């Protein structure tokens, strides 16, 4: 299978195709695809779903993907690397992490809000104009437009799987998991008594209830989810170990090292070094 790489922080590409071929491949970078015109079938990880105009797709590194074109299609690609992510604030990266670990990687448009489709189209058309016309501060404008599209995508993922408000709490497995995802950077809110209070469940019953709804042990799930996010931190940012310790509420670096080694089999430092130069 073909593996495609990117040799700059980000790349924009406008392509029109009438060919009917899947062209299944994987990337070493992230990709967003907007359909300007045309229709056909999108394929991700052996799943298939029709695509049409004004659809936006998220494709992650190592996803097997391609498009079968039924009607001549104009695609607009936004591609960006791990290095591109490193240039942004911690808060912005946390938004991306929510996408990375909650989006199901199945085919289908990420835009679930009707009003966001014309908004993203306008942003894409602005990107195309900036890409074609050489204007002052072009790169800065392009980056702002890209970041806005990514933020809109993050919002739509959140709307697909919302944390329920106090007025509409439903004690489902997803609501429990979503609560943890939203509070993963706040250890105080992840205590069993806080979760029990939020869902109006007995403190002595919350662990049993969590397992009955999700099939997983509460504290093990919290730790595993933290470790996945820390993997993302180690790959996508230049944060030092002590900064990660503070951000995720570990008592000290040895506590993080012990848990991460149990989870991945190697230390956080060794894990981070294994990615140095991997995506150049």
Phi and psi in degrees as a GROMACS rama.xvg file:
@    title "Ramachandran Plot"
@    xaxis  label "Phi"
@    yaxis  label "Psi"
@TYPE xy
-68.0749  136.918  UNK-2
-117.453  124.065  UNK-3
-106.42  140.303  UNK-4
-121.403  163.811  UNK-5
-122.214  136.289  UNK-6
-111.381  22.7235  UNK-7
-151.345  168.758  UNK-8
-62.1973  -40.1792  UNK-9
-149.875  162.839  UNK-10
-150.34  140.277  UNK-11
-113.742  141.553  UNK-12
-147.814  127.96  UNK-13
-109.186  122.726  UNK-14
-136.257  137.247  UNK-15
-116.1  133.716  UNK-16
-143.028  142.216  UNK-17
-120.134  3.63093  UNK-18
-76.2894  143.003  UNK-19
-102.386  90.9122  UNK-20
-155.111  143.048  UNK-21
-74.2451  -41.5215  UNK-22
50.0729  52.5781  UNK-23
-66.1458  132.865  UNK-24
-157.466  173.139  UNK-25
-123.915  159.444  UNK-26
-116.245  160.898  UNK-27
-102.707  14.6532  UNK-28
-137.955  174.415  UNK-29
-92.6583  149.408  UNK-30
-144.014  136.036  UNK-31
-118.483  134.241  UNK-32
-123.526  124.088  UNK-33
-112.363  133.837  UNK-34
-93.9627  111.838  UNK-35
-80.999  -43.0087  UNK-36
-148.846  160.03  UNK-37
97.4091  178.086  UNK-38
-154.422  166.888  UNK-39
169.525  -145.355  UNK-40
-128.656  131.637  UNK-41
-96.633  139.783  UNK-42
-123.673  125.789  UNK-43
-136.353  122.357  UNK-44
49.9763  46.1315  UNK-45
74.1229  6.13528  UNK-46
-99.2339  146.239  UNK-47
-128.034  141.227  UNK-48
-156.117  139.628  UNK-49
-61.0593  146.927  UNK-50
-120.691  159.572  UNK-51
-155.14  -176.711  UNK-52
-57.4993  144.085  UNK-53
70.5086  20.7686  UNK-54
-93.4229  143.5  UNK-55
-121.855  128.973  UNK-56
-118.514  144.865  UNK-57
-107.763  130.833  UNK-58
-129.471  129.698  UNK-59
-108.619  158.056  UNK-60
-52.5283  136.985  UNK-61
80.208  -5.31425  UNK-62
-66.372  134.757  UNK-63
-84.4075  122.794  UNK-64
-152.029  163.53  UNK-65
-177.367  178.093  UNK-66
-132.707  136.697  UNK-67
-104.469  118.612  UNK-68
-89.6485  122.1  UNK-69
-95.138  -42.2802  UNK-70
-125.041  138.277  UNK-71
-40.3916  124.619  UNK-72
-121.187  137.485  UNK-73
-105.965  111.902  UNK-74
-99.302  143.899  UNK-75
-121.456  122.718  UNK-76
-106.924  133.941  UNK-77
-116.54  114.061  UNK-78
-116.767  138.531  UNK-79
-148.56  150.43  UNK-80
-99.6358  177.345  UNK-81
-59.7726  -37.7981  UNK-82
-62.2641  -34.7661  UNK-83
-61.4353  -41.0223  UNK-84
-63.9523  -33.0788  UNK-85
-65.6076  -17.1627  UNK-86
-84.0001  -1.12727  UNK-87
-107.978  168.869  UNK-88
-69.9008  161.107  UNK-89
-61.0383  -40.4774  UNK-90
-61.7132  -41.0086  UNK-91
-67.4025  -39.3929  UNK-92
-65.5952  -34.4165  UNK-93
-62.3454  -36.1391  UNK-94
-62.155  -42.4285  UNK-95
-65.5546  -38.6517  UNK-96
-59.8325  -35.5644  UNK-97
-61.8583  -40.3789  UNK-98
-63.7624  -50.9361  UNK-99
-55.9509  -36.7063  UNK-100
-104.373  0.398901  UNK-101
-122.536  -23.5847  UNK-102
-70.8229  138.059  UNK-103
-86.7633  -0.619193  UNK-104
59.2278  25.1929  UNK-105
-93.8656  162.099  UNK-106
-67.5429  157.299  UNK-107
130.679  153.928  UNK-108
-68.8304  137.409  UNK-109
-78.6447  -19.7193  UNK-110
-83.1568  108.809  UNK-111
-102.432  -10.3206  UNK-112
-99.3886  121.764  UNK-113
-56.6556  -41.3858  UNK-114
-69.5027  -18.4987  UNK-115
-77.6752  -21.9604  UNK-116
-65.0262  -50.7738  UNK-117
-65.7886  -30.0237  UNK-118
-65.6277  -47.2442  UNK-119
-66.0421  -37.3115  UNK-120
-60.5628  -44.1834  UNK-121
-62.5478  -39.3195  UNK-122
-66.7524  -40.6234  UNK-123
-64.4956  -43.6398  UNK-124
-63.3177  -36.2057  UNK-125
-65.5119  -39.6112  UNK-126
-61.5782  -41.6734  UNK-127
-62.8356  -43.5858  UNK-128
-62.4629  -44.645  UNK-129
-64.2275  -36.5394  UNK-130
-66.5188  -36.5597  UNK-131
-83.0069  -42.2374  UNK-132
-95.602  125.889  UNK-133
-82.8109  102.841  UNK-134
-118.385  160.063  UNK-135
-58.835  145.12  UNK-136
56.4807  30.776  UNK-137
-57.7378  -46.5175  UNK-138
-62.2555  -39.5875  UNK-139
-64.2068  -42.4164  UNK-140
-64.5845  -44.3277  UNK-141
-59.3015  -45.7768  UNK-142
-62.8192  -40.8424  UNK-143
-63.042  -40.7481  UNK-144
-65.7035  -43.9248  UNK-145
-59.7109  -46.7595  UNK-146
-63.3448  -35.3764  UNK-147
-65.5293  -42.0599  UNK-148
-63.5786  -43.069  UNK-149
-62.7423  -40.7431  UNK-150
-65.3146  -39.0826  UNK-151
-63.8356  -40.5959  UNK-152
-60.8237  -42.8981  UNK-153
-61.1064  -41.6394  UNK-154
-61.2046  -40.1685  UNK-155
-69.8345  -34.5023  UNK-156
-62.2265  -43.2097  UNK-157
-62.3327  -39.3112  UNK-158
-69.0023  -28.6613  UNK-159
-68.7561  -34.301  UNK-160
-133.673  69.5518  UNK-161
-74.1502  150.635  UNK-162
-77.8256  126.426  UNK-163
-72.9385  142.714  UNK-164
-74.6129  167.325  UNK-165
-58.5813  -30.4477  UNK-166
-80.7601  -15.5382  UNK-167
-132.168  30.6192  UNK-168
-64.0857  133.779  UNK-169
-130.662  123.399  UNK-170
-79.761  73.5202  UNK-171
-107.594  166.425  UNK-172
-58.6709  -42.0542  UNK-173
-65.6145  -39.7146  UNK-174
-60.7276  -39.9017  UNK-175
-64.0016  -47.447  UNK-176
-64.5201  -40.9005  UNK-177
-65.1341  -36.8065  UNK-178
-59.4515  -45.1068  UNK-179
-63.704  -44.0439  UNK-180
-58.5089  -40.2696  UNK-181
-74.4553  -24.5586  UNK-182
-112.162  16.0882  UNK-183
-62.5371  -23.6478  UNK-184
-92.1169  4.02563  UNK-185
-125.192  86.5003  UNK-186
-54.4486  -32.7485  UNK-187
-59.972  -39.065  UNK-188
-77.1108  -9.51295  UNK-189
-96.0409  0.732957  UNK-190
-67.3948  146.088  UNK-191
-55.8078  -39.2311  UNK-192
-67.4641  -32.5936  UNK-193
-70.2363  -41.8521  UNK-194
-65.3243  -42.9813  UNK-195
-60.6014  -42.2511  UNK-196
-63.7549  -42.3037  UNK-197
-62.2311  -40.7669  UNK-198
-96.2527  8.24998  UNK-199
55.8063  49.005  UNK-200
-123.676  148.208  UNK-201
-58.8345  138.182  UNK-202
-56.7224  -37.5415  UNK-203
-76.1924  -12.8292  UNK-204
-107.163  -13.8996  UNK-205
-60.6212  -40.5032  UNK-206
-64.8074  -44.142  UNK-207
-64.4377  -40.7086  UNK-208
-65.1395  -42.8312  UNK-209
-58.2872  -45.1468  UNK-210
-66.1945  -37.6337  UNK-211
-66.8269  -30.8767  UNK-212
-88.1282  -29.8909  UNK-213
-117.192  -15.9205  UNK-214
77.6654  10.7688  UNK-215
-130.387  157.088  UNK-216
-81.5334  133.223  UNK-217
-53.4087  -59.5725  UNK-218
-66.0389  -34.5373  UNK-219
-64.9122  -38.73  UNK-220
-64.8872  -44.1666  UNK-221
-59.8922  -45.5739  UNK-222
-65.3178  -44.1931  UNK-223
-62.5018  -41.3414  UNK-224
-65.4733  -40.4772  UNK-225
-59.6997  -43.1461  UNK-226
-63.2865  -37.3159  UNK-227
-64.529  -41.5989  UNK-228
-67.5323  -36.9982  UNK-229
-67.103  -34.9577  UNK-230
-54.9066  -47.079  UNK-231
-60.6589  -43.8756  UNK-232
-57.894  -47.0827  UNK-233
-65.7388  -33.5169  UNK-234
-80.4003  -41.7461  UNK-235
-101.679  -9.45128  UNK-236
-130.533  170.033  UNK-237
-103.414  20.1676  UNK-238
-61.27  140.707  UNK-239
-80.2287  160.055  UNK-240
-56.4037  -42.9489  UNK-241
-63.6211  -32.1021  UNK-242
-68.1367  -40.146  UNK-243
-66.4307  -39.835  UNK-244
-55.9302  -48.2112  UNK-245
-67.0415  -41.1639  UNK-246
-64.5466  -38.2518  UNK-247
-97.8003  4.00143  UNK-248
76.3175  27.4453  UNK-249
-76.8824  153.661  UNK-250
-68.0579  -36.5242  UNK-251
-165.824  177.38  UNK-252
-65.0428  -34.9154  UNK-253
-65.585  -33.6806  UNK-254
-62.8986  -47.2888  UNK-255
-62.9811  -45.8073  UNK-256
-58.382  -43.1566  UNK-257
-63.9147  -46.0911  UNK-258
-68.4754  -41.7525  UNK-259
-66.5918  -40.1561  UNK-260
-64.5766  -36.9741  UNK-261
-64.473  -36.383  UNK-262
-77.6048  -44.9988  UNK-263
-108.88  -15.4693  UNK-264
89.2163  -5.77008  UNK-265
-139.17  165.247  UNK-266
-74.0265  159.623  UNK-267
-57.495  -39.0729  UNK-268
-64.0021  -45.2036  UNK-269
-64.9719  -38.0927  UNK-270
-61.9133  -45.5454  UNK-271
-63.2219  -42.457  UNK-272
-63.0492  -29.5793  UNK-273
-66.8536  -17.2944  UNK-274
-99.6775  -8.1694  UNK-275
-63.3263  119.613  UNK-276
83.1141  -3.30491  UNK-277
-67.7386  -28.1735  UNK-278
-113.863  18.7073  UNK-279
